[in-house]
Amino acid sequence: MKLCTFEQAGVSRIGVVLDDEVVDLAAAAPELPREMCALLGAGEPALRAARDAAARAKSRIAQGSVRLLAPILRPPKFLAIGLNYADHIAEARLETPKVPTVFNKQSTCVTGPRDGVHLPRVSAALDYEGELGFVIGRRCRHVPRARAHEVIAGYLCVDDVSVRDWQMRVATWTMGKSFDTHGPIGPWLTTSDEVDDPHGLRLRTWVNGELRQDSSTKQLIFDCYALVEHLSTVFTLEPGDVIATGTPSGVGAVMKPPKFLRAGDVVRIEIDGLGALENPVIAEPASTEEIR
């Protein structure tokens, strides 16, 4: 099942994607929660009800007539893993970590699968990182690797957009990873039952049609299940938490000369079976200067 959050006539709702159409769950199953984290938190009975309602729904909406939003509008936690592909470690000329390199992306950076990514007015060192992301579906702690698959609701594409000069100023990367709009996720959440092996998926990134990254999640050093075990040793994972698993080689910062993103560029990230993000880069608008 492909779960999405979409906007129509200025109202956001959750739905199920069926080919080129969307089933509005508010109409098809009004008894279900109306927000994605709440739906996931309601557990397997709610997901089963959503699946059944979508299958028998007589009314569907053309996908082209709605705006797809980030499936999880405001994740409780948005965590990411650095240096998790051997080829990326090699191109960055760094040592292989002995434990996962975990950092935080502020949840306010999350944006939709087709939305604009801001080129910050304070930096020209804007970079892309195509990544597999997974979403937690059950509140959990101390999850052994053998049971990690039980707490993963599904998988999606992530662009861990990075402002390299801000990232490398300090040892903790959060500031350079958390600019507003620098967390495109989606285009929907593909539930785990539709992903036979999350560690055998081809991942590709294009910039303006030029293929920059072409790898497979089988190259992950710490895979999704290992990450669940590691993270849940320290803190509780909650429904809707997003974990980005790291990027392969081919980022712009290590090219000679570096190929940073500019306004007008379009970044496309595609993972087999999970869909694609396609985000234009735009100059940070003046409207970001506001106090509320």
N, C-alpha and C positions, 0 to 999 in steps of 0.2 A: 504494500500500500504506500502511496506517495501522499504524504500529508503536507498541506501548504497553508500559509497565511496570505490572504489576498485582500485587496482594497477595491471596492466598487462604490461609485457615487460618494466617495469620501468616508466610507465606513469599512473598517477592517473586520474580517471574519476568518474562520478556519475552514478548510475544505479538503477534499480528496481529489487528486489529479487522475483523470482517466483519459489517456491519450491527449487530445488537444482540448479537452473540456475539464471543467471543475464542478464538482458537486458541493454545494453550499451545505455544510453540516448543520448550520442553524435552522435551515429549512427541512433537511432530510432527517435530522435526528435532534429535535429541539430540546430533548431531555439531557443531552450531553453538554459538558463544559464548552464555553465559547472562546477559550484561550488555550494556546498550545501547551504551555506548562501544566495547566490544570487538567487538560485531556490526558497527557502522559501520566500525571500523578494519579489519575483515576484507575490506572492499571489496565491489565489485559481485557477485562470485561468491557471497558469503555472503547478500547481499540477494536475489539471484535464487533461491538455495536456500530462503530463508525464504518467498518469494512462492510458489514451487512447492509447498512443504510445506503451507502454509496452504490452497492451492487443493484439495489432495487429502485434507486431514485429515478423518477421519470423526468425530472427537470434538471438540466445541466446548463452551465454557462460556458460560452466559448472562452478559452484561455486568453485569446487575443483581446477580449473586451474587459479584462481585469488587469490590475497591476499586482504582480507577485511581490510580496514583501519578504523580509527575512522570516523563515519559518518560526524561529524563536525571536520574538521582537526584543526582549530584554532578558537574556539568559541570567539565571542566578549567579553563575560563574562562567567566565570565558577564559579558559586556560589553553596554553599552547606549549609545544615542545620544540626546543631548538636543537639543531645538530643531530637529527635523527635519521639521516640517510648517509651512507658511507660516501657516496659520490659528492654530496654537498660538503661534507667534512673535508674531503680531499681538495675541492676547489677553494675552500676557505682556508686551507692549510692549518687546520686545527686538530687537536687530539680527540680521539673518540671518547665520549663521556662514559664513565663507568656506571653512572646512574642517570636517569632522564633529567635533562635540563628544562626545568619548568619555569614558565613566566606567565604573567597575567596580562591579558588585554582587557581594558575597561569595557564594560558592557555597553557603554554609550557609543562605542565605535561601530557597533553592528549596523549594517545597512543591507538593502535588498540585492537580489541577484542581477538586477538590471540598472541599479541606481548609480549616480555619478560618484566617483572617488575624488576627494579634494586634493589638488596639489597645494600643499600648505604655503602660505605667504612667507613662512619663516625658514623654508628649506627647498632646495632643488634636488635633494637626494632621495627621491621617492622610488620605491621598489616594490615588486610583486613577489608573492610566494604561494604557488599553487599547492594546496594541501587537502588530504582526506580529513574530514572531521567526523566525530561521532557524538551522539547526544545521549545523555543518561536518562533512563526511564523509570528508575526506582530509587528511592532514598536508600542509601547503603553505606556501610563502613566495614573495613577489614574484609574485603572481597578477595578470596583466593583466585588465582589465575583460572583455575578449572571452572569457576562459576561466573567469570566476568561477563561472558556472553549473555547471562540472564539479566543483567542490569543495563544493557545497551539497548535503547529504544530504536535506534537507526543511525543512518549515515548520510552525510551531505558534503558538498564542496565548500571549501574555505579559501579565501584569499587573505593570507596574513600580511596585509599591506604594511610596509615598514618604511620609516623615515630614518635612513641609515646614520646620518650624522647625530641625530638625537638618540638613536639606539646605542651608539658606541661611546657616548660621552661618559657613561657610568656602567658598572658591572651588571646592574639590574636593568632590563630592557624595556620595562613597562612604558616609559614615556615615549619612546620611539615607535612603539607598537600600538598606541592607543588613541591617535588622533581621530577626531570624529570622521566617520565614513570609512575608516580603515579596517573594517571587518565585514566585508561582503560574505554572506553565507546563503546556502540554498542549492538549487532553486526551490527545492522542497526537501522534506525529510523522508528518505526511503527506509521503511521499517526493516528491521533485522531479518525478518523471515524472507525477504526478497533478495538478500545479499548472501549468496552461498559461501563466499570466502572474502572477507574484507581485506585480506592480506594477499590478494592476487589481482588487484584492479589496476588497469593502466591509467596513468595520470598525465595529462598534457596541458601546457600553458602556451598560448599564443599572444604576441603583442603586435597589433596591426597586421594580423595574418602570418607573422613570422613565428615559427615554432621555436620556443625558447626552452621548454622543459618537456621531456618525454621519458617517463620512468614507470615504475610499478610499485605498488605498496608492499610487494614481497621484499623490497629492499629496506623496509623499516628496521632499524636497530632494536628499538623497543616497540613492539606491536601494540594494538589496541588493548588486548587483554592484559599485557604486562603493565600498561599505563593505568588501567583501572585498579589493578592490585597495588601499584605503587602509590597512587594518589589517595586511595581510600584507606591506606595505612595511617595517614596523617589527619585527614578531615573527611567529614560526611559529604558524599556526593548526593545531589538532589535532582529530581526530574527537571529537565530543561538545561542542565549544565552542558556546555559545549566544550569539547576538547579537540583542538587542532593538532594533528600528529606530527607535523614537521614537513619540510619541503625538500625535494631532490635538487640536484645540480641544475644550473642554468639561470640563476638569479642575475639581475642586471648589474649588481654592485661588483661582481668579480670578473666581469668581462673587461677586455683590454682594447680600447678604453671602456670605462663603465658605461652602461646604457640605462640611465635612469629614465623614469617615465616623465612625459611632458603633457601639458594640456593638449587635448585632441587625440591622444592615444586611446586605444581600446584594448583591454585585457580580457582574454577568454580563457577560462579554466574548465576543463572537462575531465570527468572521471567516468569510466565505463559503468553503465547501469545507474548512475546517480544524477545524470543531467549535466548542466553547464551554467557557470556564471559568465556574464558578459557585461563588463562595467567600463563606461567611458571615464577618462580622466578629465576633470574640469578644474579651472582655477578656483581656489577657495573664494566663495562669494562674500560680498560685503555684509550680507545678512547674518553671518556668523558673529558679528560684533553686536552682542546684545546682552542685557542684564534683565533677568525676569524675577 
